[in-house]
């Protein structure tokens, strides 16, 4: 049975998305891209723009499951808060379409895709291209979203923690 998964890499300016299909252990690329908000608009309007565009992507590609990267806390508290708000509206979209959302820490995604939880972006991109040779990798954000989808394909139905992956 085929399962369609969307990976979501939230951001206030650019939110990446990537759609794959999984059948057994076989992964197939479907599409990738990014949605954008208008920098000059107020925060509430930007969040609405992201939310509406993600809903449109969900309606077009009709995924069965969704996966999103957990927010990491950085030194700039305001930036972290805004990212959290963007992440919230991105998470809300699949739930509104009755699609479950799994969450993965950045290190778990990297460890799953590359084999190293501290892999660089170029390494992740290289492995995504190997695992999904037809992938277009339209933006860095959509490449990350495809990595999130790949991670979910590997861990579906299991709660995976960074500690568990460190022991593997």
C-alpha positions as CSV (number, residue, x, y, z in Angstrom):
1,X,0.0,0.0,0.0
2,X,1.3,3.4,-0.9
3,X,1.4,6.2,1.7
4,X,1.9,9.8,0.7
5,X,3.9,11.9,3.2
6,X,4.5,15.6,3.3
7,X,7.5,17.0,5.1
8,X,7.3,20.6,6.3
9,X,10.2,22.9,7.2
10,X,8.6,25.9,8.8
11,X,9.9,29.4,8.6
12,X,8.3,32.9,8.7
13,X,9.9,34.0,5.3
14,X,10.0,30.6,3.6
15,X,8.3,27.4,4.6
16,X,9.6,24.4,2.7
17,X,7.5,21.4,1.7
18,X,8.3,18.1,0.1
19,X,6.0,15.2,-0.8
20,X,7.1,11.6,-1.2
21,X,5.3,8.3,-1.5
22,X,6.4,5.2,0.4
23,X,5.6,1.7,-0.6
24,X,7.3,-0.8,1.7
25,X,10.9,0.4,1.8
26,X,10.7,2.1,-1.6
27,X,10.6,6.0,-1.6
28,X,9.4,8.0,-4.6
29,X,9.6,11.7,-5.1
30,X,6.4,13.5,-5.9
31,X,7.1,17.2,-5.5
32,X,8.8,19.9,-3.5
33,X,8.7,23.7,-3.1
34,X,8.3,26.5,-0.7
35,X,5.7,29.0,0.3
36,X,6.5,32.6,1.2
37,X,5.2,35.5,3.2
38,X,5.5,39.1,2.3
39,X,8.2,40.6,4.5
40,X,6.6,44.1,4.7
41,X,3.3,42.8,6.0
42,X,2.4,42.6,9.7
43,X,3.0,39.3,11.5
44,X,-0.6,38.2,11.6
45,X,-1.0,38.7,7.9
46,X,2.2,36.8,7.2
47,X,1.1,33.9,9.3
48,X,-2.2,33.8,7.4
49,X,-0.3,33.8,4.0
50,X,1.8,30.8,5.1
51,X,-1.3,28.9,6.4
52,X,-3.4,29.5,3.3
53,X,-0.5,28.5,1.0
54,X,0.2,25.3,3.0
55,X,-3.5,24.4,2.8
56,X,-3.3,24.8,-1.0
57,X,-0.3,22.5,-1.2
58,X,-2.2,19.9,1.0
59,X,-5.2,20.2,-1.2
60,X,-3.1,19.7,-4.4
61,X,-1.0,16.7,-3.3
62,X,-3.4,15.1,-0.8
63,X,-0.8,13.5,1.6
64,X,-1.9,10.8,4.1
65,X,0.6,11.8,6.7
66,X,2.7,14.9,7.6
67,X,6.0,15.5,9.4
68,X,7.5,18.7,10.7
69,X,10.8,19.7,12.2
70,X,10.8,20.6,15.9
71,X,11.8,24.1,16.7
72,X,15.3,24.6,18.0
73,X,15.8,27.5,20.4
74,X,18.5,30.0,19.3
75,X,20.0,33.0,21.0
76,X,17.5,35.4,19.6
77,X,14.4,34.9,21.7
78,X,12.2,37.1,19.3
79,X,13.3,35.1,16.3
80,X,12.6,31.8,18.1
81,X,9.1,33.1,19.1
82,X,8.3,34.1,15.5
83,X,9.5,30.7,14.2
84,X,7.3,29.0,16.8
85,X,4.3,31.0,15.6
86,X,5.0,30.1,12.0
87,X,5.4,26.5,13.0
88,X,2.0,26.6,14.7
89,X,0.1,27.7,11.7
90,X,2.0,25.2,9.5
91,X,1.1,22.4,12.0
92,X,-2.5,23.5,12.0
93,X,-3.0,23.1,8.3
94,X,-2.7,19.3,8.1
95,X,-4.7,18.8,11.2
96,X,-7.5,20.9,9.6
97,X,-7.4,18.4,6.7
98,X,-7.5,15.4,9.2
99,X,-3.9,14.5,8.5
100,X,-1.8,13.4,11.5
101,X,1.4,15.4,12.2
102,X,4.6,13.7,13.5
103,X,7.5,15.9,14.9
104,X,11.2,15.2,14.7
105,X,14.2,16.9,16.2
106,X,16.8,18.3,13.7
107,X,19.4,15.8,15.0
108,X,17.0,12.9,14.5
109,X,16.3,13.9,10.9
110,X,20.0,14.3,10.1
111,X,20.9,11.0,11.8
112,X,18.2,9.2,9.9
113,X,19.0,10.6,6.4
114,X,22.8,11.0,6.6
115,X,23.8,8.7,9.6
116,X,25.2,11.6,11.5
117,X,23.1,13.8,13.8
118,X,25.4,16.7,13.3
119,X,25.6,16.5,9.4
120,X,26.0,19.7,7.4
121,X,23.3,21.0,5.0
122,X,25.4,19.9,2.0
123,X,25.5,16.3,3.3
124,X,21.8,16.2,3.8
125,X,21.2,17.6,0.3
126,X,23.5,14.9,-1.1
127,X,21.8,12.1,0.6
128,X,18.3,13.4,-0.3
129,X,19.4,13.4,-3.9
130,X,20.7,9.8,-3.6
131,X,17.5,8.6,-1.9
132,X,15.2,10.5,-4.2
133,X,17.1,10.7,-7.6
134,X,14.2,12.4,-9.4
135,X,13.9,15.1,-6.7
136,X,14.1,18.7,-8.0
137,X,15.4,20.2,-4.7
138,X,13.9,23.6,-5.7
139,X,15.1,25.4,-2.5
140,X,17.2,24.7,0.6
141,X,13.9,24.7,2.6
142,X,12.2,22.2,0.3
143,X,15.3,20.0,0.5
144,X,15.1,20.0,4.3
145,X,11.3,19.3,4.0
146,X,12.1,16.2,1.8
147,X,14.6,15.1,4.5
148,X,11.9,15.4,7.1
149,X,9.6,13.3,4.9
150,X,12.3,10.7,4.5
151,X,12.9,10.6,8.3
152,X,9.1,10.1,8.8
153,X,9.1,7.3,6.3
154,X,11.7,5.5,8.3
155,X,10.2,6.0,11.7
156,X,6.4,6.0,11.0
157,X,4.5,4.7,14.0
158,X,7.4,4.9,16.4
159,X,8.3,7.7,18.7
160,X,12.0,8.2,18.1
161,X,14.1,10.3,20.5
162,X,17.6,11.7,20.1
163,X,18.7,9.4,22.9
164,X,17.5,6.3,21.1
165,X,19.3,7.2,17.9
166,X,22.5,8.0,19.9
167,X,22.5,4.4,21.1
168,X,22.0,3.0,17.6
